[in-house]
Each structure stands twice: as structure tokens, then as C-alpha cells.
Amino acid sequence: MAGEAVGFLEVYGLVAAFVAGDAGCKAANVTLEPFDRNKPANADKLPVPLLITVKYRGSVEDVTAAVEAGEIAAKQVSGVVSKHIIARPTGDTEKMLKLCGFDKS
């Protein structure tokens, strides 16, 4: 996966993450990396109290298409917090991509 672009789509809730991941994979030639989670301090004020980050990997064009498709799908479920694409992640960024909040209890 090193050298591939990475796209992030942060959504409200796990269901929206699965829907966004599925839509992105159907829209473009991408793979998914493990989801990540974050429960912010103001979680009780959010539409869903858990933020999930969907991570797509592939070419810049495919990742862009996947993020766009995932965004549309997630908005139909609960909503999108943010999105971003990194065309060529550095080695240090690649190391950070391996971290996953779901590994913690």
C-alpha cells in the first residue's frame, strides 16, 4: 500500500462508515484500511456520539471517486464531519495510518 494515495472520510457512526466504505469500493478501484474511531468530548451534542474514519487506498483518481461516493452515501445515513485526500503519504504518515482506535478497549 505504500505509495498509494489515501482518502479519509470521517462520518457519524459505524453504520454510516460501513455504508460509505461499501459505496466507495463499488464506485472505484480502492481498498479499505481498518476503520478508526473517536469519541469526542462533546459526543452528547453530536447526531451520533461516535466518529468513524473510513480510509480508502488506491490511485488519486480512484480515491477521489471513492471519497465522493462515500460522502454521498454517508450523508443519507447520518452525516459527514470531514474529508481529505493525501496523494503521496510520507513514510511517517504511513506509520500513523497503521494506528487504530478499535484496537484499544
N, CA, C and O atoms as a GROMACS GRO file, in nm:
protein
  420
    1MET      N    1   0.080  -0.120   0.000
    1MET     CA    2   0.000   0.000   0.000
    1MET      C    3   0.084   0.126   0.000
    1MET      O    4   0.035   0.234  -0.032
    2ALA      N    5   0.210   0.112   0.035
    2ALA     CA    6   0.297   0.229   0.034
    2ALA      C    7   0.302   0.287  -0.107
    2ALA      O    8   0.310   0.213  -0.205
    3GLY      N    9   0.296   0.418  -0.116
    3GLY     CA   10   0.298   0.485  -0.245
    3GLY      C   11   0.160   0.512  -0.301
    3GLY      O   12   0.145   0.590  -0.395
    4GLU      N   13   0.058   0.448  -0.244
    4GLU     CA   14  -0.078   0.473  -0.291
    4GLU      C   15  -0.136   0.594  -0.218
    4GLU      O   16  -0.098   0.625  -0.105
    5ALA      N   17  -0.229   0.660  -0.284
    5ALA     CA   18  -0.299   0.771  -0.219
    5ALA      C   19  -0.388   0.715  -0.109
    5ALA      O   20  -0.425   0.597  -0.110
    6VAL      N   21  -0.420   0.800  -0.014
    6VAL     CA   22  -0.512   0.762   0.092
    6VAL      C   23  -0.618   0.871   0.104
    6VAL      O   24  -0.588   0.990   0.102
    7GLY      N   25  -0.742   0.827   0.117
    7GLY     CA   26  -0.853   0.920   0.135
    7GLY      C   27  -0.921   0.894   0.268
    7GLY      O   28  -0.944   0.779   0.304
    8PHE      N   29  -0.952   1.000   0.340
    8PHE     CA   30  -1.018   0.990   0.469
    8PHE      C   31  -1.158   1.046   0.458
    8PHE      O   32  -1.180   1.150   0.396
    9LEU      N   33  -1.252   0.978   0.518
    9LEU     CA   34  -1.388   1.027   0.527
    9LEU      C   35  -1.434   1.001   0.671
    9LEU      O   36  -1.453   0.887   0.712
   10GLU      N   37  -1.451   1.108   0.746
   10GLU     CA   38  -1.493   1.096   0.886
   10GLU      C   39  -1.644   1.116   0.892
   10GLU      O   40  -1.697   1.218   0.847
   11VAL      N   41  -1.713   1.015   0.947
   11VAL     CA   42  -1.860   1.015   0.947
   11VAL      C   43  -1.913   0.994   1.088
   11VAL      O   44  -1.839   0.956   1.179
   12TYR      N   45  -2.042   1.021   1.104
   12TYR     CA   46  -2.110   0.998   1.231
   12TYR      C   47  -2.159   0.854   1.238
   12TYR      O   48  -2.254   0.818   1.169
   13GLY      N   49  -2.095   0.771   1.318
   13GLY     CA   50  -2.143   0.637   1.346
   13GLY      C   51  -2.091   0.526   1.257
   13GLY      O   52  -2.046   0.548   1.145
   14LEU      N   53  -2.098   0.406   1.313
   14LEU     CA   54  -2.044   0.288   1.245
   14LEU      C   55  -2.127   0.248   1.123
   14LEU      O   56  -2.071   0.204   1.022
   15VAL      N   57  -2.258   0.262   1.131
   15VAL     CA   58  -2.342   0.224   1.016
   15VAL      C   59  -2.308   0.312   0.896
   15VAL      O   60  -2.294   0.262   0.784
   16ALA      N   61  -2.295   0.442   0.918
   16ALA     CA   62  -2.258   0.532   0.809
   16ALA      C   63  -2.121   0.496   0.753
   16ALA      O   64  -2.099   0.507   0.632
   17ALA      N   65  -2.030   0.451   0.839
   17ALA     CA   66  -1.896   0.411   0.792
   17ALA      C   67  -1.904   0.290   0.700
   17ALA      O   68  -1.839   0.286   0.596
   18PHE      N   69  -1.984   0.190   0.739
   18PHE     CA   70  -1.998   0.072   0.653
   18PHE      C   71  -2.064   0.108   0.520
   18PHE      O   72  -2.023   0.060   0.415
   19VAL      N   73  -2.165   0.192   0.525
   19VAL     CA   74  -2.233   0.234   0.403
   19VAL      C   75  -2.137   0.312   0.313
   19VAL      O   76  -2.133   0.289   0.192
   20ALA      N   77  -2.060   0.404   0.372
   20ALA     CA   78  -1.963   0.483   0.296
   20ALA      C   79  -1.852   0.396   0.239
   20ALA      O   80  -1.812   0.413   0.124
   21GLY      N   81  -1.803   0.303   0.318
   21GLY     CA   82  -1.698   0.213   0.270
   21GLY      C   83  -1.746   0.130   0.152
   21GLY      O   84  -1.675   0.115   0.053
   22ASP      N   85  -1.866   0.075   0.164
   22ASP     CA   86  -1.924  -0.006   0.057
   22ASP      C   87  -1.943   0.076  -0.070
   22ASP      O   88  -1.907   0.032  -0.179
   23ALA      N   89  -1.999   0.196  -0.055
   23ALA     CA   90  -2.023   0.282  -0.171
   23ALA      C   91  -1.892   0.320  -0.240
   23ALA      O   92  -1.884   0.320  -0.363
   24GLY      N   93  -1.791   0.353  -0.161
   24GLY     CA   94  -1.662   0.391  -0.218
   24GLY      C   95  -1.596   0.277  -0.294
   24GLY      O   96  -1.538   0.298  -0.401
   25CYS      N   97  -1.604   0.156  -0.239
   25CYS     CA   98  -1.544   0.040  -0.304
   25CYS      C   99  -1.618   0.002  -0.432
   25CYS      O  100  -1.557  -0.050  -0.526
   26LYS      N  101  -1.747   0.027  -0.436
   26LYS     CA  102  -1.825  -0.002  -0.556
   26LYS      C  103  -1.803   0.103  -0.664
   26LYS      O  104  -1.819   0.076  -0.783
   27ALA      N  105  -1.768   0.224  -0.622
   27ALA     CA  106  -1.752   0.335  -0.717
   27ALA      C  107  -1.614   0.342  -0.781
   27ALA      O  108  -1.598   0.402  -0.887
   28ALA      N  109  -1.515   0.281  -0.717
   28ALA     CA  110  -1.377   0.296  -0.765
   28ALA      C  111  -1.293   0.174  -0.727
   28ALA      O  112  -1.333   0.093  -0.643
   29ASN      N  113  -1.178   0.164  -0.789
   29ASN     CA  114  -1.086   0.055  -0.763
   29ASN      C  115  -0.999   0.091  -0.641
   29ASN      O  116  -0.884   0.132  -0.655
   30VAL      N  117  -1.056   0.075  -0.522
   30VAL     CA  118  -0.986   0.107  -0.398
   30VAL      C  119  -0.998  -0.010  -0.302
   30VAL      O  120  -1.080  -0.100  -0.319
   31THR      N  121  -0.913  -0.007  -0.200
   31THR     CA  122  -0.925  -0.100  -0.088
   31THR      C  123  -0.948  -0.017   0.038
   31THR      O  124  -0.916   0.101   0.044
   32LEU      N  125  -1.005  -0.082   0.137
   32LEU     CA  126  -1.027  -0.017   0.265
   32LEU      C  127  -0.920  -0.058   0.364
   32LEU      O  128  -0.877  -0.174   0.367
   33GLU      N  129  -0.876   0.037   0.443
   33GLU     CA  130  -0.793   0.006   0.559
   33GLU      C  131  -0.886   0.000   0.678
   33GLU      O  132  -1.000   0.046   0.670
   34PRO      N  133  -0.841  -0.057   0.791
   34PRO     CA  134  -0.930  -0.064   0.907
   34PRO      C  135  -0.985   0.073   0.946
   34PRO      O  136  -0.914   0.174   0.942
   35PHE      N  137  -1.112   0.075   0.982
   35PHE     CA  138  -1.174   0.199   1.028
   35PHE      C  139  -1.105   0.243   1.158
   35PHE      O  140  -1.042   0.164   1.227
   36ASP      N  141  -1.119   0.370   1.187
   36ASP     CA  142  -1.070   0.423   1.315
   36ASP      C  143  -1.187   0.493   1.382
   36ASP      O  144  -1.283   0.532   1.316
   37ARG      N  145  -1.179   0.508   1.512
   37ARG     CA  146  -1.290   0.569   1.586
   37ARG      C  147  -1.240   0.680   1.677
   37ARG      O  148  -1.123   0.685   1.715
   38ASN      N  149  -1.333   0.769   1.710
   38ASN     CA  150  -1.304   0.879   1.801
   38ASN      C  151  -1.434   0.918   1.869
   38ASN      O  152  -1.535   0.940   1.803
   39LYS      N  153  -1.430   0.925   2.000
   39LYS     CA  154  -1.546   0.974   2.074
   39LYS      C  155  -1.507   1.109   2.133
   39LYS      O  156  -1.440   1.115   2.236
   40PRO      N  157  -1.547   1.217   2.068
   40PRO     CA  158  -1.506   1.350   2.112
   40PRO      C  159  -1.572   1.390   2.245
   40PRO      O  160  -1.671   1.331   2.287
   41ALA      N  161  -1.514   1.489   2.308
   41ALA     CA  162  -1.563   1.537   2.437
   41ALA      C  163  -1.708   1.584   2.430
   41ALA      O  164  -1.782   1.571   2.527
   42ASN      N  165  -1.748   1.639   2.317
   42ASN     CA  166  -1.885   1.689   2.301
   42ASN      C  167  -1.977   1.585   2.236
   42ASN      O  168  -2.073   1.621   2.168
   43ALA      N  169  -1.948   1.457   2.256
   43ALA     CA  170  -2.021   1.349   2.188
   43ALA      C  171  -2.171   1.356   2.211
   43ALA      O  172  -2.248   1.323   2.121
   44ASP      N  173  -2.214   1.398   2.329
   44ASP     CA  174  -2.358   1.402   2.358
   44ASP      C  175  -2.432   1.508   2.277
   44ASP      O  176  -2.555   1.507   2.272
   45LYS      N  177  -2.358   1.599   2.213
   45LYS     CA  178  -2.420   1.704   2.132
   45LYS      C  179  -2.419   1.671   1.982
   45LYS      O  180  -2.471   1.748   1.902
   46LEU      N  181  -2.360   1.558   1.946
   46LEU     CA  182  -2.350   1.520   1.805
   46LEU      C  183  -2.470   1.435   1.763
   46LEU      O  184  -2.537   1.376   1.848
   47PRO      N  185  -2.497   1.429   1.632
   47PRO     CA  186  -2.608   1.345   1.583
   47PRO      C  187  -2.592   1.198   1.624
   47PRO      O  188  -2.690   1.131   1.656
   48VAL      N  189  -2.469   1.150   1.624
   48VAL     CA  190  -2.432   1.016   1.670
   48VAL      C  191  -2.305   1.036   1.752
   48VAL      O  192  -2.214   1.105   1.706
   49PRO      N  193  -2.296   0.977   1.872
   49PRO     CA  194  -2.185   1.009   1.962
   49PRO      C  195  -2.050   0.945   1.930
   49PRO      O  196  -1.959   0.948   2.013
   50LEU      N  197  -2.034   0.889   1.813
   50LEU     CA  198  -1.909   0.825   1.775
   50LEU      C  199  -1.872   0.865   1.634
   50LEU      O  200  -1.953   0.855   1.542
   51LEU      N  201  -1.749   0.912   1.616
   51LEU     CA  202  -1.698   0.947   1.484
   51LEU      C  203  -1.612   0.831   1.434
   51LEU      O  204  -1.528   0.779   1.507
   52ILE      N  205  -1.634   0.792   1.310
   52ILE     CA  206  -1.558   0.683   1.247
   52ILE      C  207  -1.489   0.739   1.125
   52ILE      O  208  -1.548   0.813   1.047
   53THR      N  209  -1.362   0.702   1.108
   53THR     CA  210  -1.287   0.743   0.989
   53THR      C  211  -1.273   0.624   0.895
   53THR      O  212  -1.220   0.520   0.932
   54VAL      N  213  -1.323   0.641   0.774
   54VAL     CA  214  -1.310   0.542   0.668
   54VAL      C  215  -1.184   0.580   0.590
   54VAL      O  216  -1.165   0.697   0.556
   55LYS      N  217  -1.098   0.481   0.562
   55LYS     CA  218  -0.973   0.509   0.489
   55LYS      C  219  -0.969   0.425   0.362
   55LYS      O  220  -0.969   0.302   0.366
   56TYR      N  221  -0.965   0.493   0.249
   56TYR     CA  222  -0.958   0.430   0.118
   56TYR      C  223  -0.815   0.438   0.066
   56TYR      O  224  -0.747   0.538   0.088
   57ARG      N  225  -0.768   0.333  -0.005
   57ARG     CA  226  -0.635   0.334  -0.067
   57ARG      C  227  -0.647   0.300  -0.214
   57ARG      O  228  -0.726   0.214  -0.253
   58GLY      N  229  -0.566   0.368  -0.297
   58GLY     CA  230  -0.563   0.343  -0.440
   58GLY      C  231  -0.498   0.460  -0.512
   58GLY      O  232  -0.426   0.539  -0.450
   59SER      N  233  -0.524   0.472  -0.640
   59SER     CA  234  -0.472   0.586  -0.715
   59SER      C  235  -0.546   0.712  -0.670
   59SER      O  236  -0.653   0.704  -0.610
   60VAL      N  237  -0.488   0.828  -0.698
   60VAL     CA  238  -0.552   0.955  -0.659
   60VAL      C  239  -0.692   0.964  -0.720
   60VAL      O  240  -0.786   1.004  -0.652
   61GLU      N  241  -0.706   0.928  -0.846
   61GLU     CA  242  -0.835   0.936  -0.913
   61GLU      C  243  -0.936   0.843  -0.849
   61GLU      O  244  -1.050   0.883  -0.825
   62ASP      N  245  -0.895   0.719  -0.820
   62ASP     CA  246  -0.987   0.623  -0.759
   62ASP      C  247  -1.023   0.664  -0.616
   62ASP      O  248  -1.139   0.653  -0.576
   63VAL      N  249  -0.926   0.710  -0.541
   63VAL     CA  250  -0.953   0.752  -0.403
   63VAL      C  251  -1.048   0.872  -0.403
   63VAL      O  252  -1.138   0.879  -0.320
   64THR      N  253  -1.028   0.964  -0.495
   64THR     CA  254  -1.117   1.080  -0.504
   64THR      C  255  -1.260   1.036  -0.533
   64THR      O  256  -1.354   1.084  -0.471
   65ALA      N  257  -1.276   0.945  -0.629
   65ALA     CA  258  -1.409   0.894  -0.662
   65ALA      C  259  -1.472   0.820  -0.543
   65ALA      O  260  -1.591   0.832  -0.518
   66ALA      N  261  -1.391   0.743  -0.472
   66ALA     CA  262  -1.441   0.668  -0.357
   66ALA      C  263  -1.487   0.762  -0.245
   66ALA      O  264  -1.593   0.741  -0.186
   67VAL      N  265  -1.407   0.864  -0.216
   67VAL     CA  266  -1.443   0.959  -0.111
   67VAL      C  267  -1.573   1.031  -0.148
   67VAL      O  268  -1.661   1.049  -0.064
   68GLU      N  269  -1.586   1.071  -0.274
   68GLU     CA  270  -1.708   1.139  -0.317
   68GLU      C  271  -1.830   1.048  -0.305
   68GLU      O  272  -1.934   1.092  -0.256
   69ALA      N  273  -1.818   0.923  -0.348
   69ALA     CA  274  -1.930   0.829  -0.338
   69ALA      C  275  -1.962   0.798  -0.192
   69ALA      O  276  -2.078   0.790  -0.154
   70GLY      N  277  -1.858   0.780  -0.112
   70GLY     CA  278  -1.879   0.754   0.030
   70GLY      C  279  -1.946   0.870   0.101
   70GLY      O  280  -2.031   0.850   0.188
   71GLU      N  281  -1.909   0.990   0.064
   71GLU     CA  282  -1.969   1.109   0.124
   71GLU      C  283  -2.119   1.116   0.094
   71GLU      O  284  -2.200   1.142   0.183
   72ILE      N  285  -2.156   1.093  -0.029
   72ILE     CA  286  -2.297   1.094  -0.067
   72ILE      C  287  -2.374   0.989   0.013
   72ILE      O  288  -2.482   1.017   0.066
   73ALA      N  289  -2.318   0.870   0.023
   73ALA     CA  290  -2.385   0.761   0.094
   73ALA      C  291  -2.397   0.790   0.244
   73ALA      O  292  -2.503   0.766   0.303
   74ALA      N  293  -2.291   0.840   0.305
   74ALA     CA  294  -2.292   0.867   0.449
   74ALA      C  295  -2.390   0.978   0.484
   74ALA      O  296  -2.454   0.975   0.590
   75LYS      N  297  -2.403   1.076   0.397
   75LYS     CA  298  -2.498   1.186   0.422
   75LYS      C  299  -2.641   1.135   0.426
   75LYS      O  300  -2.726   1.197   0.491
   76GLN      N  301  -2.670   1.025   0.358
   76GLN     CA  302  -2.804   0.968   0.360
   76GLN      C  303  -2.832   0.892   0.490
   76GLN      O  304  -2.948   0.865   0.522
   77VAL      N  305  -2.728   0.858   0.563
   77VAL     CA  306  -2.744   0.783   0.688
   77VAL      C  307  -2.739   0.876   0.809
   77VAL      O  308  -2.835   0.884   0.885
   78SER      N  309  -2.628   0.947   0.826
   78SER     CA  310  -2.616   1.032   0.945
   78SER      C  311  -2.538   1.161   0.921
   78SER      O  312  -2.568   1.263   0.983
   79GLY      N  313  -2.440   1.158   0.832
   79GLY     CA  314  -2.366   1.280   0.802
   79GLY      C  315  -2.216   1.261   0.797
   79GLY      O  316  -2.163   1.158   0.838
   80VAL      N  317  -2.150   1.364   0.745
   80VAL     CA  318  -2.005   1.364   0.727
   80VAL      C  319  -1.946   1.478   0.809
   80VAL      O  320  -1.999   1.589   0.809
   81VAL      N  321  -1.837   1.450   0.877
   81VAL     CA  322  -1.768   1.550   0.957
   81VAL      C  323  -1.661   1.619   0.872
   81VAL      O  324  -1.655   1.741   0.865
   82SER      N  325  -1.576   1.538   0.808
   82SER     CA  326  -1.468   1.594   0.726
   82SER      C  327  -1.420   1.490   0.626
   82SER      O  328  -1.452   1.372   0.635
   83LYS      N  329  -1.340   1.539   0.530
   83LYS     CA  330  -1.281   1.450   0.430
   83LYS      C  331  -1.148   1.511   0.386
   83LYS      O  332  -1.128   1.632   0.391
   84HIS      N  333  -1.057   1.424   0.343
   84HIS     CA  334  -0.928   1.472   0.295
   84HIS      C  335  -0.860   1.361   0.216
   84HIS      O  336  -0.881   1.243   0.242
   85ILE      N  337  -0.779   1.400   0.118
   85ILE     CA  338  -0.702   1.304   0.037
   85ILE      C  339  -0.555   1.343   0.044
   85ILE      O  340  -0.520   1.460   0.027
   86ILE      N  341  -0.470   1.244   0.068
   86ILE     CA  342  -0.325   1.264   0.062
   86ILE      C  343  -0.275   1.184  -0.057
   86ILE      O  344  -0.287   1.061  -0.060
   87ALA      N  345  -0.219   1.254  -0.155
   87ALA     CA  346  -0.177   1.188  -0.279
   87ALA      C  347  -0.058   1.095  -0.260
   87ALA      O  348  -0.056   0.985  -0.315
   88ARG      N  349   0.039   1.138  -0.184
   88ARG     CA  350   0.161   1.058  -0.163
   88ARG      C  351   0.202   1.066  -0.016
   88ARG      O  352   0.285   1.149   0.019
   89PRO      N  353   0.145   0.981   0.069
   89PRO     CA  354   0.180   0.988   0.211
   89PRO      C  355   0.328   0.960   0.234
   89PRO      O  356   0.387   0.874   0.169
   90THR      N  357   0.387   1.034   0.327
   90THR     CA  358   0.527   1.010   0.363
   90THR      C  359   0.538   0.883   0.446
   90THR      O  360   0.437   0.828   0.491
   91GLY      N  361   0.659   0.837   0.466
   91GLY     CA  362   0.682   0.718   0.548
   91GLY      C  363   0.627   0.733   0.688
   91GLY      O  364   0.568   0.639   0.743
   92ASP      N  365   0.646   0.850   0.747
   92ASP     CA  366   0.593   0.872   0.882
   92ASP      C  367   0.441   0.871   0.884
   92ASP      O  368   0.381   0.820   0.979
   93THR      N  369   0.380   0.926   0.781
   93THR     CA  370   0.234   0.922   0.772
   93THR      C  371   0.186   0.778   0.757
   93THR      O  372   0.086   0.739   0.817
   94GLU      N  373   0.257   0.700   0.677
   94GLU     CA  374   0.222   0.558   0.661
   94GLU      C  375   0.224   0.486   0.796
   94GLU      O  376   0.137   0.404   0.823
   95LYS      N  377   0.322   0.517   0.880
   95LYS     CA  378   0.328   0.456   1.013
   95LYS      C  379   0.205   0.492   1.095
   95LYS      O  380   0.148   0.407   1.164
   96MET      N  381   0.164   0.618   1.088
   96MET     CA  382   0.048   0.663   1.164
   96MET      C  383  -0.082   0.600   1.112
   96MET      O  384  -0.176   0.581   1.189
   97LEU      N  385  -0.087   0.570   0.985
   97LEU     CA  386  -0.207   0.508   0.928
   97LEU      C  387  -0.232   0.369   0.986
   97LEU      O  388  -0.345   0.319   0.980
   98LYS      N  389  -0.130   0.306   1.042
   98LYS     CA  390  -0.144   0.174   1.100
   98LYS      C  391  -0.210   0.176   1.237
   98LYS      O  392  -0.256   0.073   1.286
   99LEU      N  393  -0.215   0.294   1.299
   99LEU     CA  394  -0.280   0.306   1.431
   99LEU      C  395  -0.431   0.294   1.414
   99LEU      O  396  -0.488   0.342   1.317
  100CYS      N  397  -0.493   0.230   1.509
  100CYS     CA  398  -0.637   0.208   1.500
  100CYS      C  399  -0.700   0.211   1.639
  100CYS      O  400  -0.661   0.134   1.727
  101GLY      N  401  -0.796   0.300   1.659
  101GLY     CA  402  -0.865   0.312   1.786
  101GLY      C  403  -0.950   0.191   1.820
  101GLY      O  404  -0.984   0.171   1.936
  102PHE      N  405  -0.986   0.109   1.722
  102PHE     CA  406  -1.064  -0.009   1.751
  102PHE      C  407  -0.980  -0.117   1.819
  102PHE      O  408  -1.035  -0.211   1.876
  103ASP      N  409  -0.848  -0.103   1.813
  103ASP     CA  410  -0.759  -0.199   1.879
  103ASP      C  411  -0.755  -0.176   2.030
  103ASP      O  412  -0.707  -0.262   2.104
  104LYS      N  413  -0.803  -0.063   2.075
  104LYS     CA  414  -0.799  -0.028   2.216
  104LYS      C  415  -0.934  -0.061   2.279
  104LYS      O  416  -1.038  -0.047   2.215
  105SER      N  417  -0.931  -0.106   2.403
  105SER     CA  418  -1.060  -0.132   2.470
  105SER      C  419  -1.096  -0.023   2.565
  105SER      O  420  -1.200  -0.029   2.630
   0.00000   0.00000   0.00000
